[in-house]
Amino acid sequence: MNLTKREFMQVMGAGSMAGLNMNAYAQADSSVAAKGLYDIPKFGQVSFLHMTDCHAQLKPIYFREPSVNLGIGSMKGNLPHLVGEHLLKTAGVRPGSAEAYGMSYLNFEVAAKRYGKVGGFAHLATLVKRLKASRPGALLLDGGDTWQGSATSLWTNGQDMVDACKLLGVDVMTGHWEFTYGMERVQEIVNKDFAGKVDFVAQNIKTQDFGDQVFKPYVIREMNGVPCAIIGQAFPYTPIANPRYMVADWAFGIQDENMQKMVDEARAKGAQVVVVISHNGMDVDLKMASRVSGIDAIMGGHTHDGMPVATLVNNKGGKTIVTNAGSNGKFLGVLDFEVKSKKVTDFRYKLLPVFANMLPADKEMDALINKIRAPYETKLNETLAVTEGTLYRRGNFNGTGDQLLLDALMDVQGADMAFSPGFRWGTSLLPGQAITREWLMDMTATTYSYATVTEMTGETIKTVLEDVCDNLFNPDPYYQQGGDMVRVGGLEYVCRPNEKMGSRIGEMRLKGKLIEANKKYKVAGWAPVAEEAKNQNLKPVWEVAEQWLKASGGKVSKRKLNTPKLEGVLPNPGFAAV
């Protein structure tokens, strides 16, 4: 086996942490591993650090990357639609290494025990400080989905994350799930908490009545004598994917013409570097990069794709770099630019996994997190059951964490079948770990997590599945809204992603019997976007799941995934059978 110096240090450090017998190398510790992984040479005059989709995870977590992230049509075989060995090969990452654990699902349980938890704001803060010290003037960009995804963020109305991000040193951010706190709360944070500290930018959010900008479309910051523009692109489908009433006065959308206008305007004001901090999702970013010229880089989020290499997209103005920095605080993207004659001439990009065992906790951030969590620790840490199998969410069609929620919804509410939204946030648990209230909230914490039971005809059920499937597999990225397929419990079906709308879903069965178009079925679900749901005195989904968990006898068996039979799409480098 031939190892690079960096890989050697990683292995030695990780082996030490895992208690392995490394003989002469037994004294190698996390600092050695960290030196090899995190000491990346400075390049050029302009540096951006990029985090996105942390979903309010202040503490280190486990997070399993997807084994299914299908690319359809022209997207087949291309980033971000690669998983497992295919992704590692493209990234040039050695299987079994710490970086492989960070980037892939491969040998997840073994690798998680070896390399430990990822993320955590105290550890992220250490890395941010280290990189800012080596890159004077570097800006930290936050791609959004920051204030939602945990119990404490929900219970504090996002204040925990606002305070943590200010201390972390976020310079510029855009948003998506932030808007589910409502327009008034978002503006309160932007105008008060962030005033003079963090710029919230979104060129594509306008007032419904007169089309005025709600937030700054961009900011220009000077870095080592180089004027740099950062343009915001908030999630364009917020009023569709989330409740419309929460952003009733605002219009969103993909606005290529306005984006081009903002780029040209920033250039006219002297910007020599133009980056977009985006919450489009990577496929949308790739298309936007081909249609809008003058953007040096789009640093994206939303789809939770941790991209170890940058993608270069051609357009009429030249090339645009497209990256994505994953989710849950487990990655930090680093993009360095060399600028000569007032334009970008070269770049370096690195996606750094945040390993809690390799980065010491920043004392100031750690103290803040402990203060934030102190009133809630007892409630958060209550054990509801113990899992006998790995629980995770991420994947195109289902995950064991969602399967648990589906089973709970059906059993408690006496439903024939159940739907769980294709959310990509949520943390993972290893076999033998406690299912705590904190983990349950990590999977369900939204401002509209009502549990529902609805009678649906077979025809309606097919329509729902077809609509969501088109959102995921439409060949035009501008018709995709991110997220994954609605998860189903009790229902079996065939999925044909390559077919057209209306023809992707077939052979729907309940307990072996074909679903009848005109027959009504009792369907459980949660997180309805309709406004009337908030006035129906519905239980939150975590209460339903908690009731089921407490009745489990202390243990929850390994969940058997209820996933569709795929036709016409395999083999695919975005699919691994596990």
N, C-alpha and C positions, 0 to 999 in steps of 0.2 A: 504493500500500500504506500503510495507516495502522497505525502501531505505537505501543503504549503506551511510556511511558518505560522501564519495566522490560524489555519485550521488546527495545527499542532497545539497552539496555545489554547484554542477553544476546547479541544478534546481533553487536554490535561486539566483545565479549570473545571469543566463539567464533570469529569471523572472524580475529581476531588470532592466536589459538592455531593455527588451521589454515593460517596463512601466506598468507591472502588479501590482495589489494591493496585496502585500505580507504581509500587516499588520506589525507585529513585525519584519519581516525579510526584510523590505523595504530598509534598509540601506546596505544589502548585495550587493556587486558590482562585477565587472569583476575580480578583484584581488582575491576575495574569490573563485570564480569558477576556476580560473587559478591554484590556489594553489592545489585544489583537483585533477585537471586533469593533471597538468604538473610536480608536485613534485613527481617524481618516484624514489624510493630508488636505490642507486648505488649498483651494484653487480659485484664481480670479479675484475680482473685487466685490462681487455681489453674491450673497448667500441667502437662501430662503429655507427655513425649517418648516415642515408641514405635518400637522396632525389632523385627523378627521375622524368622525363617527365614533368618538370614545364612549358615547352613550352613558355618560355620567358614572363611569367606573373609576372611582377614586382609589380603590385598593387593587392589588395584584389579583389576577384571576387565571383560570384555565380557559382556553378558547380553541376549539377544534375547527380548523379550516375545512372547506367543503371538499367532498369527494365527487360531487356532481355540480358542475358549472358549465352547462352545455353552450356551445357556440353553434348557431344555426346559419346556413347559407354562407355568405362571405365571411362571417365571424368564426366559422369552424376552424379550429387549429391555431387561432390567433389569440393573443392576450386581449382581455383577461380570462378567456375561456379555456384555460389549461389547468389541470389538477394533477397532484401527485408527481410521479416521475417525469411527466411531460413538462410541468412547470419548473421543476428543479433543473432539468436539462437545459431549458431555455435560459434560466438564470445562471447557469454554471455553478450550481450549489451541490455539494457532495451529500448524497443520502446519508442519514444518520447523524449529521452535524447539527449543531445548535441552530444554525440558520435554516436548515431543512425542517426542523421542528417548528420554528416560527412561521414558515411559509406554507406548510403542507399538512394534510391529515395523516400522513404515513406513520405507522407505528405510534399512533397518538398516545396511547396509555403508557407504553414503555418510555417514550421520549419525554412525556410530561413528568414522570417520576424522576427521570434523569436530570432534566434541565430546569424543572420547577415552573413556577407561575410566571406570567407575563404581565406587562403593564404596571399600573399603579402610578398615581400622579407624583408621589414622592420620589420614585425612581426615575420617572420621566423628567422631573424637574432637575435632577442631577445631570442627566444627559443634555438637556437644553442648556443648562448653565455651562457645561463643558464645551459644547459646540459654539455657543455665543462667545465664550472666552477666546476660542481659537479663530473665530470669524467675526471680528469687530463690526458692529452695525447690522449683523444678521437679523432678519425679521422672522418672527414666529407666526405662521398663518394657521388659522383654525377653520376647517372646512364645514363645520356645523354638526348637527346631531350630537351636541355637547351637553345640553341641559336636560336631557331626557334619557331614561333607561334604567333607573335605579329607584329604590324606595326613598332614599334621602332626597333625591332630586324632586320626586313627586311631593313628598311631605314638606319640603322647604320652598316649593314653587320655583325651583331652579336656582335658588340663592346659593346653595352649596357649590354648584359648579361655577357660578359667576365669581364667587370669592376665590375659588381655586384657580380659575383661569387668569384672574388679575395677578395673583401671586406667581403663577407660572410664567407670566410675561408675554401672554398673547398680545400681538400687535394689531392684527387685522383678522376679521372673521366674517363668514356668511352663515346662512342658516337653512334649516328644514324643520325638524321636530321642535325646535325652539318655538315655532309659531303655534303649536298646540297648547301653549299656555295662554293664548289669546293676544290680540293686538295691543291692548292696553298694557299688559305685563311686559311684552317684548319692548315696547317703546319706553316704558319706565326704566328697564335695565339699560337700554342703549343711551338714553338721555341723562340718566343719573349715575348708575354704577360705572358705566364705561366712559363717561365724559372725560376727555383729556387723557384717557388711558388706552382704550381699545376702539378701533374704528370698525363699525359694522357696515358692510358694503353689500349692495344688491342692485345691480343695474336693471334687473328684470322685474322689480316689484314697483308697481304704479298704483295710484288711487283709481278706484273703479269709476269715479265720476268724471274727473278732468284729466286723468292720465299723468298726474304729477309724480315725481320720484318720492317714494316713502323714505328711503334711506339713501345715503351717499352711493352713487354708482361706482365710484373708485376713489382711491387716494393716491397721492404721489409722495413717496418718501425718498430722501436722498441717502445713499449708502456709499460711503467712501468717495464722495464727489460725483456719484452716478445717480441721476434721477430715475427712480423706478416707480412704475404705476402698478397698483394691485386693483384689479376689477373684480367685483363680486357677481357671482351667478348663483342665486338661491335655487332651491329645488323647484323646477318649473311647474310641477303637477301637485303642489301642496293642496289646493282646494278640491282635488279629485281623490287623492290618496288618503287625505285626512279630512276631518269635518270642515265643510265650507263655512259654517257659522263662526268658526274661530278666527277666520280672516275675511269676514264678510265685506269689508271696505277695500280690499286689496286685490289687484289682478297680478297674476304671475305669468308663466309661459316661457317658451323658448323664443327669444327675440334676436335673431341673427343680425338683422339690420341695425337694431339699436346697439348691439354688441360691437359691430363694426364701427358705428358712429363713436362709441366710447373709446375704442382703440385709437381711432384717428384723432380724436380730441386730445387724448393723453399724449400722443406723439407730438401733436402740434404745440402742446405746452412744454415740450422738452424731454419727455420720458424717453430714455435710451433703452430701458428694459420694460417690457409689458408682460405681466403674468396675470392669469385669471385664476382666482380661487373659486372652485366650482363645486356645486352639489348636484350635478346633473346625473351622475352615473357614468361609468367609463365609456360605454358604447356611444352614448350621446356626446360625450366630450370628444371622442374620435371623429364623429361626423362634424361637430361644430368646428373643430380644428381644420377640417378640409374646406369649410365654407367661409370662414372669417380669416382674413390675412392680417399680419402685423402683430400677432400674439407670439411671444417667445415660448411660453409654456402654459399649459392648463394643468393645475394641480387639483385633482378631483377627489370626490368622495361619493357617498350615497350607496354604492353597490358593494362596499366593504372588500374590495379587491386589493390585497396587498401586492403591489407590483414591484418585483425586484429589479426590473429593467425598465427604462423609459421607452416609449413608442414614439417614433418620429413620423409625423403626418405631413404630406405635401399639400400645399395650397398655392394660389396664384402669387402670393407674396414671398414664398420660400418654404420654410419648414417650421412646424410647431411641435414642441415636446409635450407629450401627454403622460401623466403619472397618476397614481392612486396610492394612498397611504393606509389602506386596510381599515381596521376598526378596533374598538375596545381599548384604545390606548396602548396597543401592543406594538405599534410601529411609529417611527419618526422618519419622515422623508427629508433628505438633505439634497438641495439643488444649488450648485455653485455655477456662476457665470463668469466668463472672461469677457470684458467689454473693451473694444478698441475702436477708435474713430467713431464713437457714439453709437455703436451697435454691438450686439452679441456676436462673438466670433467662435466661442467654444463653450462647452459645459461639462460638468461631472454630476452624476446622480447616484445616490446610494439610499436604499431603504434599510433602516436599522431596526431590527427587532429589539424590543425593550424587555430584557430579562431581569426580573427582580433579584435573582441570585447573583447577577454580575454587576449590578449598579447599586451602590449604597443609597439608602433613603435620604433624601434631603431633609435636614432636621426641621427647617422652618415649615416646609410643606407637610411633613409628617405631623407636626404639632397642630396645624390647621385642620387636617383631616380627622385627627383624633378629637378635636374640639367639635367639629361638625357632627361626628357620629355619636358622640358621648350620650346624648339624650335618647338615642334609638338602639343602642347596642344590644340590650336585653331582648327587645322585640325582633331585631334583625337576626340574632343568633339562635333563636328557638328552633330546635330540631323538630321537623314535622314527620320525617321518615328517613330511612337510609336507602340509597339506590344500589342495586346489585349490578347494574350495567352503566355504561357511559351515557350521560345525558348531554345532548348538544342540539343546536337548532340549525345551523347553516347548511344549506343544500337546496337544490332547485325544487325538490318535491316534498320532502319531509325530513324531520330530524327526530331523534328519540325524545328530546325535550318537548317538542310540540305533540308528539304521540302521547306523552303523559297527560298533557292538557286535554287532548281529544278524548282519551279514555275517561278522564275525570268528568268532563262535560257530559258525555253520553251516560255514564253510570249514575251520576247524581241527579241528572235532569230527565232520565228515562227517555232519551232521544234515540231515534233509529240510526242517526249518523251525526257527525259533527264536523264543523269547519273551523280551522284556526288560520289567522292571517299569515301571509308569507313574509312576515317581518324577518329581517336579517340580524337584528340585535338580540342579545341574550348570551349568557355565559355557559360554560360547560362544567360538568362534574364527572369525576372519575369513579369507577366502581368502589363501593365501600364508603364513599363520602356521604355526609349528612345532607339531606335536602332541607335547607333552612328556609325561613321566611324570606331572607335576603335573596336567595337564589330564585325563589318563586317570583318575587317582585322584579328581579332582573329580567325575567321572561315576560312580564305582563304589565309593567308600570307605565301606563299612559293616563291621560286625563279623561279618557272615554272608554275604559276597559269594562264596559257592562257585559255581563253574560246574558245571552238571548236564547230563546227557543222559538222557532218559526215553522209554520207549516208551509212546505214548498212542494209544488208538483215536480214530477220527474223532468218535465220540460224546462222548468225554472232552474233546477239543479244543473242541467246541462248548459243552460245559458250562462250561469255563474262561472262554471268551469271554463267554458269557451272564452269568456271575456278576460278572465285572469290569465289564461294560457296565451291569448293574443298579446296581452301586456308584456309577457315574458319573452315570447318567441316571434313577435312581428319582425319581419326582415328589415324594416325601417326603424332604426334606433329612436327616431323622434316620436314614435308611437309606443315606445316602451317607457314604463314608469318606475323601473327598478323593482326591488323586492323579488320574492320567489313565488312559486305556485302556491295557491291556497292549499293548506294541509287538510287532508280528509281522514276521518275515522269512520269505520264501518262500511264505507263505500269502496268498491273496487271498480276500476275503469282502465281503459286503454288510452294512451296519449300518443299522438302522432305530431310532434313539433314541426315537422317540415310541411305539413298540410296547411291549407288556408283556413281563415276564420270560419267557424261553423263545422269544420271537418276534422278538427284535432282531437275531439273527445268522442269516445265510443264505448260500446259494450259495458255500460254502467250496471253494476250488480250489487244487490244487498242480500247478504247471506246466500249467495249463489244464484239468486233469482234476478233476472233482468229488470231494471227500473222501468216502470210504465210511465209514459209521458203525461197521462192525465191523472195518475194516482197521486195523492198527497202523502208526504213523508214528514216526520217530526225531525227537524234539523236544529241542533245546538250550535252556537257560535259565540263570538265575543268581538269587542271593538267595533260596533256599528258606527258608521259615519253620519247617519241621519240624526238631525237635531232633536226629534221627538223622543229619542231613546233616553236622553238625560232626564226626562220628566216622567219616566215610567217606573220609578222606584225599583230598578233592577239591581241585583247583586253584582259587585265587581267579580271578575273571573277568578281573582286570587282567593276569594272566600269559597267559591265552589271547589277549586282545586285543593285548598287547605282541608276542607271537609273530607274529601276523598283520601287525601294523604293520611290524615289522622285515623281514618278507618282501615288503613292498610295493614295494621298489625305491626307497624314499625319498620317494615321492609317493603320496597317496591321492586318487583322483579324486572329483569331486563326487558325493555319495551321492544316488541316486534313491529317494525316499520310497516305502515300501510302505504305503499307507494304504487303508482300506476305501472302497468306493463307498457314499455316503450316500443314503438314500431317505427321503422324507417329512418332511424337516427343513429344507430350504433353499427360499428364502433365509432367512438368519438373521443378525442383527447381531453375533452371536458367531462368525461364520465369514467368512473371507476366502480366496479362492483365490489361492495364490502359486506 
